[in-house]
């Protein structure tokens, strides 16, 4: 039985640069293992592939060590959030409310 080659992409983006690495995989591979094989950790030493959040086409993968990639997947490596989006929205709303109160 001939093994089928899968083509996947691994993407990582910073505010001013991004990298997309194309991989050919000949055997089943987890999402995290595909990210490890990308070599992006050598280009971005701050990446901790063992703890970073991963997703496929914009959807976070809850168990990246267990979920297998499929042919054509784009695995995305997510950076940690600097600020909680909910908190930022609350602060913005409070600022607008305070400005309106001054008028």
Contact map, one row per residue, 1 for C-alpha under 8 A:
1110000000000000000000000000000000000000000000000000000000000000000000000000000000000000000000000000000
1111000000000000000000000000000000000000000000000000000000000000000000000000000000000000000000000000000
1111100000000000000000000110000000000000000000000000000000000000000000000000000000000000000000000000000
0111110000000000000000000110000000000000000000000000000000000000000000000000000000000000000000000000000
0011111000000000000000011110000000000000000000000000000000000000000000000000000000000000000000000000000
0001111100000000000000011100000000000000000000000000000000000000000001110000000000000000000000000000000
0000111110000000000001111000000000000000000000000000000000000000000000111000000000000000000000000000000
0000011111000000000001111000000000000000000000000000000000000000000011111110000000000000000000000000000
0000001111100000000111100000000000000000000000000000000000000000000000011110000000000000000000000000000
0000000111110000000111100000000001100100000000000000000000000000000000000111100000000000000000000000000
0000000011111000011110000000000000000000000000000000000000000000000000000111100000000000000000000000000
0000000001111100011100000000000000000001000000000000000000000000000000000001110000000000000000000000000
0000000000111111111000000000000000000000000000000000000000000000000000000000110000000000000000000000000
0000000000011111110000000000000000000000000000000000000000000000000000000000001000000000000000000000000
0000000000001111100000000000000000000000000000000000000000000000000000000000000000000000000000000000000
0000000000001111110000000000000000000000000000000000000000000000000000000000000000000000000000000000000
0000000000001111111000000000000000000000000000000000000000000000000000000000000000000000000000000000000
0000000000111101111100000000000000000000000000000000000000000000000000000000000000000000000000000000000
0000000000111000111110000000000000000000000000000000000000000000000000000000000000000000000000000000000
0000000011110000011111000000000000000000000000000000000000000000000000000000000000000000000000000000000
0000000011100000001111100000000000000100000000000000000000000000000000000000000000000000000000000000000
0000001111000000000111110000000000000100000000000000000000000000000000000000000000000000000000000000000
0000001111000000000011111000000000000100000000000000000000000000000000000000000000000000000000000000000
0000111100000000000001111100000000000000000000000000000000000000000000000000000000000000000000000000000
0000111100000000000000111111100000000000000000000000000000000000000000000000000000000000000000000000000
0011110000000000000000011111000000000000000000000000000000000000000000000000000000000000000000000000000
0011100000000000000000001111100000000000000000000000000000000000000000000000000000000000000000000000000
0000000000000000000000001111110000000000000000000000000000000000000110000000000000000000000000000000000
0000000000000000000000001011111011000000000000000000000000000000000110000000000000000000000000000000000
0000000000000000000000000001111111000000000000000000000000000001111110000000000000000000000000000000000
0000000000000000000000000000111111100000000000000000010000000001111110000010000000000000000000000000000
0000000000000000000000000000011111110000000000001100010000000001100000000000000000000000000000000000000
0000000000000000000000000000111111111000000000000000000000000000100000000000000000000000000000000000000
0000000001000000000000000000111111111100000000000000000000000000000010000010000000000000000000000000000
0000000001000000000000000000001111111111000000001000000000000000000000000010100000000000000000000000000
0000000000000000000000000000000111111111100000001000000000000000000000000000000000000000000000000000000
0000000000000000000000000000000011111110000000000000000000000000000000000000000000000000000000000000000
0000000001000000000011100000000001111111100000000000000000000000000000000000000000000000000000000000000
0000000000000000000000000000000000111111111000000000000000000000000000000000000000000000000000000000000
0000000000010000000000000000000000110111111100000000000000000000000000000000000000000000000000000000000
0000000000000000000000000000000000010111111111111000000000000000000000000000000000000000000000000000000
0000000000000000000000000000000000000011111110000000000000000000000000000000000000000000000000000000000
0000000000000000000000000000000000000011111110000000000000000000000000000000000000000000000000000000000
0000000000000000000000000000000000000001111111100000000000000000000000000000000000000000000000000000000
0000000000000000000000000000000000000000111111110000000000000000000000000000000000000000000000000000000
0000000000000000000000000000000000000000100111110000000000000000000000000000000000000000000000000000000
0000000000000000000000000000000000000000100111111001000000000000000000000000000000000000000000000000000
0000000000000000000000000000000000000000100011111111000000000000000000000000000000000000000000000000000
0000000000000000000000000000000100110000100000111111000000000000000000000000000000000000000000000000000
0000000000000000000000000000000100000000000000011111000000000000000000000000000000000000000000000000000
0000000000000000000000000000000000000000000000011111100000000000000000000000000000000000000000000000000
0000000000000000000000000000000000000000000000111111110000000000000000000000111100000000000000000000000
0000000000000000000000000000000000000000000000000011111000011000000000000000111100000000000000000000000
0000000000000000000000000000001100000000000000000001111100011001000000000011110000000000000000000000000
0000000000000000000000000000000000000000000000000000111111111000000000000011110000000000000000000000000
0000000000000000000000000000000000000000000000000000011111111000000000001111000000000000000000000000000
0000000000000000000000000000000000000000000000000000001111100000000000001111000000000000000000000000000
0000000000000000000000000000000000000000000000000000001111110000000000000001000000000000000000000000000
0000000000000000000000000000000000000000000000000000001111111000000000000000000000000000000000000000000
0000000000000000000000000000000000000000000000000000111101111100000000000000000000000000000000000000000
0000000000000000000000000000000000000000000000000000111100111111001000000000000000000000000000000000000
0000000000000000000000000000000000000000000000000000000000011111000000000000000000000000000000000000000
0000000000000000000000000000000000000000000000000000000000001111111000000000000000000000000000000000000
0000000000000000000000000000011100000000000000000000010000001111111100000000000000000000000000000000000
0000000000000000000000000000011110000000000000000000000000000011111000000000000000000000000000000000000
0000000000000000000000000000011000000000000000000000000000000011111100000000000000000000000000000000000
0000000000000000000000000000011000000000000000000000000000001011111110000000000000000000000000000000000
0000000000000000000000000001111000000000000000000000000000000001011111000000000000000000000000000000000
0000000100000000000000000001111001000000000000000000000000000000001111101000000000000000000000000000000
0000010100000000000000000000000000000000000000000000000000000000000111111000000000000000000000000000000
0000011100000000000000000000000000000000000000000000000000000000000011111000000000000000000000000000000
0000011110000000000000000000000000000000000000000000000000000000000001111100000000000000000000000000000
0000001110000000000000000000000000000000000000000000000110000000000011111110000000000000000000000000000
0000000111100000000000000000000000000000000000000000000110000000000000011111000000000000000000000000000
0000000111100000000000000000001001100000000000000000011110000000000000001111100000000000000000000000000
0000000001110000000000000000000000000000000000000000011111000000000000000111110000000000000000000000000
0000000001111000000000000000000000100000000000000001111000000000000000000011111000000000000000000000000
0000000000011000000000000000000000000000000000000001111000000000000000000001111100000000000000000000000
0000000000000100000000000000000000000000000000000001100000000000000000000000111110000000000000000000000
0000000000000000000000000000000000000000000000000001100000000000000000000000011111000000000000000000000
0000000000000000000000000000000000000000000000000000000000000000000000000000001111110000000000000000000
0000000000000000000000000000000000000000000000000000000000000000000000000000000111110000000000000000000
0000000000000000000000000000000000000000000000000000000000000000000000000000000011111011000000000000000
0000000000000000000000000000000000000000000000000000000000000000000000000000000011111111000000000000000
0000000000000000000000000000000000000000000000000000000000000000000000000000000000111111100000000000000
0000000000000000000000000000000000000000000000000000000000000000000000000000000000011111110000000000000
0000000000000000000000000000000000000000000000000000000000000000000000000000000000111111111000000000000
0000000000000000000000000000000000000000000000000000000000000000000000000000000000111111111100000000000
0000000000000000000000000000000000000000000000000000000000000000000000000000000000001111111110000000000
0000000000000000000000000000000000000000000000000000000000000000000000000000000000000111111111000000000
0000000000000000000000000000000000000000000000000000000000000000000000000000000000000011111111100000000
0000000000000000000000000000000000000000000000000000000000000000000000000000000000000001111111110000000
0000000000000000000000000000000000000000000000000000000000000000000000000000000000000000111111111000000
0000000000000000000000000000000000000000000000000000000000000000000000000000000000000000011111111100000
0000000000000000000000000000000000000000000000000000000000000000000000000000000000000000001111111110000
0000000000000000000000000000000000000000000000000000000000000000000000000000000000000000000111111111000
0000000000000000000000000000000000000000000000000000000000000000000000000000000000000000000011111111100
0000000000000000000000000000000000000000000000000000000000000000000000000000000000000000000001111111110
0000000000000000000000000000000000000000000000000000000000000000000000000000000000000000000000111111111
0000000000000000000000000000000000000000000000000000000000000000000000000000000000000000000000011111111
0000000000000000000000000000000000000000000000000000000000000000000000000000000000000000000000001111111
0000000000000000000000000000000000000000000000000000000000000000000000000000000000000000000000000111111
0000000000000000000000000000000000000000000000000000000000000000000000000000000000000000000000000011111
